């Protein structure tokens, strides 16, 4: 587990643009089960690919007209209970940090694993997500 003060700026990178931080299994369950429309859930991380590619790409992806109704995030290595619960909704995908999940009416419809994020650019991640938004949002 990382110290909360160390990851605060990394969490704020998403919460400052409207993402709700989920910190418990109950919050994850309530959010997934009760969200209407589309829900974006980002598994944030301290790794370089989260800072350089994932967070900038995710933030850019939600600036257009088509975007998810609900924006949420859990933080790997900090919000352990919330991340573990979120990963149950990501099945059959294996655990991956960082990762990005798009749900529609509680069903997983699009998922980016670490290997999609690590080798890409922020623009590629944004473009990928915006295409998914066009289809599902």
C-alpha positions as CSV (number, residue, x, y, z in Angstrom):
1,X,0.0,0.0,0.0
2,X,1.2,3.4,-0.9
3,X,0.9,6.3,1.6
4,X,-2.2,8.4,0.8
5,X,-0.2,11.7,0.7
6,X,2.1,10.2,-2.0
7,X,-0.8,9.4,-4.3
8,X,-3.0,12.4,-3.6
9,X,-1.8,14.3,-6.6
10,X,-2.3,11.3,-8.9
11,X,-5.8,10.8,-7.6
12,X,-6.6,14.5,-8.0
13,X,-5.4,14.3,-11.6
14,X,-8.7,12.6,-12.3
15,X,-11.0,13.8,-9.5
16,X,-10.2,17.4,-10.4
17,X,-11.9,16.8,-13.8
18,X,-15.1,15.1,-12.4
19,X,-14.1,11.5,-11.6
20,X,-15.5,10.2,-8.4
21,X,-13.0,8.3,-6.3
22,X,-14.4,4.9,-5.0
23,X,-12.6,3.6,-2.0
24,X,-14.7,0.6,-0.8
25,X,-16.2,-2.5,-2.2
26,X,-19.6,-1.3,-1.3
27,X,-19.1,2.0,-3.2
28,X,-18.0,0.0,-6.3
29,X,-21.0,-2.4,-6.0
30,X,-23.5,0.5,-5.6
31,X,-22.0,2.4,-8.5
32,X,-21.9,-0.4,-11.0
33,X,-25.3,-1.8,-10.0
34,X,-27.1,1.5,-9.8
35,X,-25.6,3.6,-12.6
36,X,-27.9,4.4,-15.4
37,X,-26.4,4.8,-18.9
38,X,-22.7,4.5,-19.2
39,X,-20.0,4.3,-16.5
40,X,-16.3,4.7,-17.0
41,X,-14.2,3.1,-14.3
42,X,-10.4,3.8,-14.3
43,X,-8.0,1.8,-12.3
44,X,-5.4,4.4,-11.5
45,X,-1.8,3.6,-10.7
46,X,1.5,5.1,-9.7
47,X,3.3,3.7,-12.7
48,X,4.8,5.8,-15.4
49,X,2.3,4.6,-18.1
50,X,-0.6,5.9,-15.9
51,X,1.0,9.3,-15.6
52,X,2.3,9.6,-19.2
53,X,-0.4,7.9,-21.2
54,X,-3.5,6.8,-19.3
55,X,-4.5,9.8,-17.2
56,X,-3.9,12.3,-20.0
57,X,-5.7,10.1,-22.5
58,X,-8.7,9.5,-20.2
59,X,-9.0,13.2,-19.5
60,X,-8.9,14.1,-23.1
61,X,-11.4,11.4,-24.0
62,X,-14.2,13.0,-21.9
63,X,-13.9,16.4,-23.4
64,X,-16.2,15.7,-26.4
65,X,-20.0,15.6,-26.8
66,X,-20.1,11.8,-26.4
67,X,-18.9,10.7,-23.1
68,X,-20.0,8.4,-20.2
69,X,-22.7,9.5,-17.9
70,X,-20.7,8.5,-14.8
71,X,-16.9,8.9,-14.3
72,X,-15.2,6.9,-11.5
73,X,-11.8,5.8,-10.4
74,X,-10.2,3.3,-8.0
75,X,-6.5,3.4,-7.1
76,X,-4.4,0.3,-7.2
77,X,-2.1,-0.1,-4.2
78,X,-4.2,2.3,-2.2
79,X,-7.9,1.4,-2.4
80,X,-7.3,-2.3,-2.2
81,X,-10.9,-3.4,-1.3
82,X,-12.4,-1.2,-4.1
83,X,-9.9,-2.4,-6.7
84,X,-10.5,-6.0,-5.8
85,X,-14.2,-5.5,-6.1
86,X,-14.0,-3.6,-9.4
87,X,-11.9,-6.4,-10.9
88,X,-14.7,-8.8,-10.3
89,X,-16.8,-6.7,-12.7
90,X,-13.9,-6.8,-15.3
91,X,-14.0,-10.6,-15.7
92,X,-12.9,-12.4,-17.9
93,X,-10.0,-9.9,-18.1
94,X,-7.2,-10.6,-15.6
95,X,-6.1,-8.0,-13.0
96,X,-4.4,-5.1,-14.7
97,X,-3.1,-1.8,-13.4
98,X,-3.7,0.6,-14.9
99,X,-6.8,-0.3,-16.8
100,X,-10.0,1.3,-18.1
101,X,-13.5,-0.2,-18.1
102,X,-16.6,1.1,-19.8
103,X,-20.0,-0.2,-18.6
104,X,-23.4,0.3,-20.1
105,X,-26.4,-0.4,-17.8
106,X,-24.1,-2.4,-15.5
107,X,-22.5,-4.6,-18.2
108,X,-18.9,-4.4,-19.2
109,X,-18.8,-3.3,-22.9
110,X,-15.2,-2.1,-23.5
111,X,-11.9,-2.7,-21.6
112,X,-8.4,-1.5,-22.0
113,X,-5.7,-3.5,-20.2
114,X,-2.3,-2.4,-19.2
115,X,-0.7,-3.7,-22.4
116,X,-3.0,-1.4,-24.4
117,X,-2.0,1.5,-22.3
118,X,1.7,0.9,-21.8
119,X,2.6,0.7,-25.4
120,X,0.3,3.5,-26.6
121,X,0.1,7.3,-26.4
122,X,-2.4,9.5,-24.6
123,X,-3.9,10.3,-28.0
124,X,-4.3,6.6,-28.9
125,X,-6.0,5.9,-25.6
126,X,-8.3,8.9,-26.0
127,X,-9.2,7.9,-29.6
128,X,-9.9,4.3,-28.6
129,X,-12.2,5.5,-25.8
130,X,-13.9,8.0,-27.9
131,X,-14.8,5.3,-30.5
132,X,-16.3,3.2,-27.7
133,X,-18.3,6.3,-26.5
134,X,-19.7,6.7,-30.0
135,X,-20.9,3.2,-29.9
136,X,-22.2,2.9,-26.3
137,X,-22.9,6.4,-25.0
